[in-house]
Amino acid sequence: MDSSDGESMESLLHAAAAATAGTAGIAFPAGNDDFRAARNRCAQACRRFNNTPEDAAPELRSSRWLDIVRPARERTEDAVNGTVVTHDMTFRNPALTAQTPFVKPPFYVDYGLRLRVAGSTFINRGCMIMDTPVADVVIGDHCNVGPNCCIVSVSHALQPDERCSKRDSIGKSVRVGDHVWIGANVTILGGITIGDGAVIGAGSVITKSIPPLSMALGVPARVVQSLADLGPPEVFGSVQTLTEAMAHGRRLEQREKLELVRLSHSLRRQNSHSSVSSSSHASHAESQPYQRHSHQHPQQQQPQLEHHHQQQQQQSQHRQQPRPETPPQRQPRQPPGNTAKLSRSDILAIVSVTAVTFTLLTSLFFAGALAGAKRFAIILEPADRNWSVT
């Protein structure tokens, strides 16, 4: 490879790095003892937070979260005027401002030192944030983060020699604006900014920044729709209590059943209409010989009509003529006797009976022969054996 090829390859690598990274990062030796100790501290804090029951006191859950993101804080900062305001409290009193977000365990983060999540944000289960101590990860107000989402703000050099020689990690910031909805199983790479009010479709991979009020989805994600002129969502109703929700759910099921019945009736009407239209089309096709010549002169139509009548008469006479009777075909004679195939067990039974019968007959024959021989010997025997020749 000459120098020009090497320079072109290097330029391609730099272009790929700029495309995947978005913004330049800061390198740091993640294997040093101080960085490793910070990760161990964060792992212990995450373990305590994940082991906290969801029905625990709000003060405990808020304190366990602050142990992750603000370990060096003053404990007096956990409460405002002696009260800890959590995310779920704002549902009962919208005038309150939550201090800590509503995060469902399990939750995982590497350092937590530069993670900033607004108190009005909700993070569902299985969220993983691979942050760094050199770049911020910020999630704004009133955001919804779906389950199993991953934010990766750390990367490495693209060149193998660079990765092996320095063994450094590169930290890049990630910023999520306000009122952002992130669907389930979304991956956000480092150097990304998601604008306010954006919506990220489930399963997407964010490799480029997303403008505000836009919907992005795909792998890699791309903007597919602007939300600026989008109206309110279509809803069937609204409830405020669990009892209302259960009753409304039953009414919704009834409405769905009625919709299915209405849809089936409409499909039947469409099928009947299509059958009627097909029959009318067939009758129209049969009347075409008369309509095809309707524009001709009556003197020209008369011979054609007579010819058509003659063809119909010939066809009717041909239908009325008796068809020649075909002589009945003789069925082939079946050979006499039972032609069914015998199974192996039947054959063995027949052979056994034959052998037993032959043995009995042979025994009777030899027994009769032996009895006859004895009788013949008795007849030939002399009456007096005590005789002598004189």
C-alpha positions in Angstrom: 0.0 0.0 0.0 1.4 3.4 -1.0 1.3 6.6 1.0 -1.8 7.9 -0.9 -3.8 4.8 0.0 -2.7 5.1 3.6 -3.8 8.8 3.7 -7.1 7.9 2.1 -7.7 5.1 4.6 -6.8 7.4 7.5 -9.2 10.1 6.2 -12.0 7.4 5.9 -11.4 6.4 9.6 -11.6 10.0 10.7 -14.8 10.5 8.7 -16.3 7.3 10.3 -15.2 8.5 13.7 -16.9 11.9 13.2 -20.1 10.2 11.9 -20.4 7.8 14.7 -19.2 10.1 17.5 -20.9 13.3 16.5 -18.8 15.4 18.9 -15.2 15.1 20.2 -14.8 13.4 23.6 -12.3 13.4 26.4 -9.9 10.5 26.9 -9.3 9.1 30.4 -7.5 6.0 31.9 -10.5 4.1 33.2 -8.3 1.4 34.6 -6.6 3.6 37.2 -7.3 3.0 40.9 -9.3 6.2 41.5 -11.6 5.6 38.5 -12.0 1.9 39.6 -12.8 3.0 43.2 -15.5 5.4 41.9 -17.1 2.6 39.9 -17.1 0.3 42.9 -18.7 3.0 45.0 -21.4 3.5 42.4 -22.0 -0.3 42.1 -22.6 -0.5 45.8 -25.1 2.4 45.7 -27.0 0.9 42.8 -27.2 -2.5 44.6 -28.7 -0.8 47.7 -31.1 1.1 45.5 -32.2 -2.0 43.6 -32.8 -3.9 46.8 -35.1 -1.2 48.2 -38.7 -2.3 48.1 -40.9 -0.2 45.8 -43.4 0.3 48.6 -40.7 1.7 50.9 -41.0 5.2 52.4 -40.4 8.0 49.9 -37.7 9.4 52.0 -35.7 6.1 51.9 -36.1 5.7 48.1 -35.1 9.3 47.5 -32.1 9.0 49.8 -30.9 5.8 48.0 -31.1 7.6 44.6 -29.2 10.6 45.8 -26.5 8.2 47.1 -25.9 7.2 43.5 -25.8 10.6 41.8 -24.7 12.9 44.7 -22.6 10.8 47.2 -20.8 13.8 48.7 -23.9 15.8 49.5 -25.0 17.1 52.8 -27.8 15.0 54.2 -29.8 18.1 55.1 -30.2 18.7 51.3 -32.4 15.6 51.0 -35.4 17.5 52.2 -36.9 20.9 51.5 -38.4 22.5 54.6 -38.2 19.1 56.3 -40.1 17.3 53.6 -38.9 15.0 50.8 -40.9 15.5 47.6 -40.8 12.5 45.2 -42.1 12.0 41.8 -45.2 10.1 42.8 -46.2 12.9 45.3 -46.7 15.3 42.4 -49.6 13.2 41.0 -51.6 13.9 44.2 -50.5 17.6 44.3 -49.3 19.0 41.0 -48.2 22.2 42.7 -45.2 20.3 44.3 -41.9 20.0 42.5 -40.2 16.6 42.8 -36.6 16.5 44.0 -35.8 13.0 42.7 -37.1 11.1 39.7 -39.3 8.0 39.8 -36.9 5.2 38.8 -38.1 1.6 38.8 -35.4 -0.9 39.7 -33.2 -2.5 38.5 -31.2 0.6 37.5 -27.5 0.5 36.6 -24.9 3.3 36.1 -21.1 3.2 36.1 -20.1 6.4 37.9 -23.2 8.5 38.5 -21.1 11.5 39.3 -22.1 13.5 36.3 -25.6 12.1 35.8 -28.4 14.7 36.1 -32.0 13.5 35.9 -34.9 15.9 36.6 -37.3 15.1 39.4 -40.3 15.1 37.1 -38.9 12.3 34.9 -39.9 8.7 34.9 -37.5 5.9 34.1 -38.8 2.4 33.7 -37.2 -0.9 34.6 -33.8 -2.2 33.3 -32.3 1.2 32.4 -28.5 1.1 31.9 -26.4 4.3 31.7 -22.7 3.8 30.8 -21.5 7.2 31.8 -18.1 8.7 32.4 -16.6 11.1 35.0 -15.5 13.5 32.1 -18.8 14.1 30.3 -22.4 14.9 31.5 -25.5 12.8 30.9 -28.5 15.0 31.3 -32.2 14.0 31.1 -34.6 17.0 31.3 -38.0 17.6 32.9 -41.2 15.5 32.3 -39.4 12.8 30.3 -40.6 9.2 30.0 -37.9 6.5 29.5 -39.2 3.1 28.5 -37.9 -0.3 29.9 -34.5 -1.7 29.0 -33.1 1.5 27.5 -29.4 2.1 27.3 -27.3 5.3 27.1 -23.7 4.7 26.1 -21.6 7.8 26.6 -18.3 6.0 26.6 -16.4 4.9 23.5 -12.9 3.9 22.4 -10.5 4.6 19.6 -11.2 3.1 16.2 -7.6 2.2 15.4 -6.5 -1.1 16.9 -3.0 0.2 17.7 -4.4 3.2 19.5 -6.7 1.0 21.6 -3.9 -1.4 22.5 -1.2 1.1 23.3 -3.1 3.7 25.4 -6.0 1.6 26.6 -8.0 4.8 27.2 -11.7 5.4 27.3 -13.4 8.4 25.6 -16.3 10.1 27.3 -18.9 12.1 25.4 -21.9 14.0 26.7 -25.5 13.0 26.1 -28.3 15.5 26.5 -32.0 14.7 26.5 -34.4 17.7 26.4 -37.6 18.3 28.2 -40.9 16.4 27.5 -39.1 13.6 25.6 -40.6 10.2 25.2 -38.1 7.4 24.7 -39.6 4.0 23.8 -38.6 0.6 25.0 -35.2 -1.0 24.1 -33.7 2.3 22.7 -30.0 2.7 22.6 -28.5 6.3 22.6 -24.8 6.7 21.8 -22.4 9.3 23.0 -22.3 12.8 21.6 -26.1 12.9 21.0 -28.6 15.6 21.7 -32.3 14.9 21.6 -34.4 18.1 21.3 -37.4 19.0 23.4 -40.7 17.2 22.8 -39.1 14.5 20.6 -40.4 10.9 20.4 -38.1 8.0 19.9 -39.6 4.7 18.6 -39.1 1.5 20.4 -36.0 -0.5 19.5 -34.3 2.4 17.8 -30.5 3.2 17.8 -29.8 6.9 18.0 -26.5 7.7 16.2 -27.3 11.3 15.3 -28.9 14.2 17.1 -32.7 14.5 16.9 -34.3 17.9 16.4 -37.1 19.1 18.7 -40.7 18.1 18.1 -39.9 15.2 15.8 -40.4 11.5 15.7 -37.4 9.2 15.0 -37.2 5.5 14.7 -35.2 2.7 13.1 -31.7 1.3 13.2 -30.1 3.7 12.8 -32.9 6.1 13.7 -34.1 8.7 11.3 -36.7 11.4 11.5 -40.0 10.2 10.0 -42.5 12.8 11.2 -42.7 16.3 12.6 -44.9 16.7 15.7 -45.2 20.5 15.5 -48.7 20.4 13.8 -49.9 17.2 15.4 -53.3 17.3 17.1 -54.3 15.7 20.4 -54.5 11.9 20.5 -57.8 10.1 19.9 -59.1 8.6 23.1 -62.4 6.7 23.9 -62.7 8.2 27.3 -61.0 9.2 30.6 -61.1 7.8 34.1 -59.7 8.9 37.4 -60.0 5.9 39.8 -59.3 2.2 39.6 -63.0 1.4 39.9 -63.8 3.6 37.0 -61.0 2.0 35.0 -62.3 -1.5 35.5 -65.9 -0.5 34.6 -64.6 1.4 31.6 -62.6 -1.6 30.5 -65.7 -3.7 30.4 -67.5 -1.1 28.4 -64.5 -0.9 26.0 -64.7 -4.7 25.5 -68.5 -4.4 24.7 -67.7 -1.6 22.2 -65.0 -3.7 20.5 -67.5 -6.6 20.2 -70.0 -4.2 18.6 -67.4 -3.0 16.2 -66.6 -6.5 15.2 -70.3 -7.3 14.6 -70.6 -4.1 12.5 -67.5 -5.0 10.5 -68.8 -8.5 9.8 -72.2 -7.1 8.6 -70.4 -4.6 6.3 -68.3 -7.4 4.8 -71.4 -9.4 4.1 -73.1 -6.5 2.4 -70.0 -6.0 0.3 -69.9 -9.7 -0.7 -73.6 -9.6 -1.6 -73.1 -6.5 -3.6 -70.2 -7.9 -5.5 -72.2 -11.1 -6.3 -75.1 -9.0 -7.6 -72.8 -6.9 -9.7 -71.1 -10.0 -11.2 -74.5 -11.5 -12.1 -75.6 -8.2 -13.7 -72.3 -8.1 -15.6 -72.9 -11.6 -16.9 -76.5 -10.7 -18.1 -75.1 -7.6 -19.7 -72.5 -9.7 -21.6 -75.3 -12.0 -22.8 -77.2 -9.1 -24.3 -74.2 -7.7 -26.1 -75.1 -9.3 -29.6 -78.2 -7.0 -29.6 -76.5 -4.0 -28.2 -73.5 -4.3 -30.5 -75.5 -3.6 -33.6 -78.0 -1.2 -32.1 -76.4 1.7 -33.9 -76.8 0.1 -37.4 -79.6 0.7 -39.8 -82.8 -1.4 -39.3 -82.4 -3.0 -42.8 -78.9 -4.1 -41.8 -80.0 -5.3 -38.4 -82.8 -7.6 -39.8 -80.5 -10.2 -41.4 -78.2 -10.3 -38.4 -81.1 -10.8 -36.0 -82.5 -13.6 -38.2 -79.1 -15.3 -38.3 -78.9 -15.0 -34.5 -82.4 -16.6 -34.1 -81.5 -19.4 -36.4 -78.4 -20.1 -34.3 -80.5 -20.2 -31.1 -83.0 -22.6 -32.8 -80.2 -24.9 -33.9 -78.7 -24.9 -30.4 -82.1 -25.7 -28.9 -82.7 -28.6 -31.4 -79.3 -29.9 -30.7 -80.1 -29.9 -27.0 -83.4 -31.7 -27.6 -81.9 -34.5 -29.7 -81.7 -37.7 -27.7 -78.2 -38.7 -26.9 -77.2 -42.3 -27.9 -77.2 -44.6 -25.1 -73.9 -46.1 -24.3 -73.9 -49.8 -23.6 -73.2 -50.7 -20.0 -69.7 -51.7 -19.4 -69.2 -55.2 -18.2 -67.6 -55.6 -14.9 -64.6 -58.0 -14.9 -65.4 -61.3 -13.1 -63.8 -61.7 -9.8 -61.9 -65.0 -9.3 -63.8 -67.4 -7.0 -62.8 -67.8 -3.4 -61.5 -65.3 -0.9 -58.7 -63.3 -2.5 -57.8 -61.4 0.7 -54.2 -61.6 1.6 -53.3 -63.7 4.6 -51.2 -62.3 7.3 -48.2 -63.9 8.8 -50.0 -64.9 12.0 -52.8 -66.6 9.9 -50.2 -68.6 7.9 -48.4 -69.8 11.1 -51.8 -70.9 12.6 -52.7 -72.9 9.5 -49.2 -74.6 9.5 -49.5 -75.5 13.2 -53.0 -77.0 12.8 -51.8 -79.0 9.7 -48.8 -80.4 11.6 -50.8 -81.4 14.6 -53.4 -83.2 12.4 -50.7 -85.0 10.5 -49.1 -86.1 13.8 -52.4 -87.5 15.1 -53.1 -89.4 11.9 -49.6 -90.9 11.9 -50.0 -92.0 15.5 -53.3 -93.6 14.8 -51.9 -95.4 11.7 -49.0 -96.9 13.6 -51.2 -97.9 16.6 -53.6 -99.8 14.3 -50.7 -101.5 12.5 -49.2 -102.6 15.8 -52.5 -104.1 17.0 -53.1 -106.0 13.8 -49.6 -107.5 13.9 -50.1 -108.8 17.4 -53.4 -110.4 16.4 -51.8 -112.1 13.4 -49.1 -113.5 15.6 -51.6 -115.0 18.1 -53.4 -116.7 15.2 -50.3 -118.4 13.9 -49.0 -119.5 17.3 -49.5 -123.5 17.8 -51.9 -124.6 20.5 -49.4 -126.9 22.3 -45.8 -126.0 22.5 -44.9 -129.3 24.3 -44.4 -131.5 21.4 -41.5 -133.7 20.3 -40.5 -135.5 17.2 -40.9 -139.2 17.5 
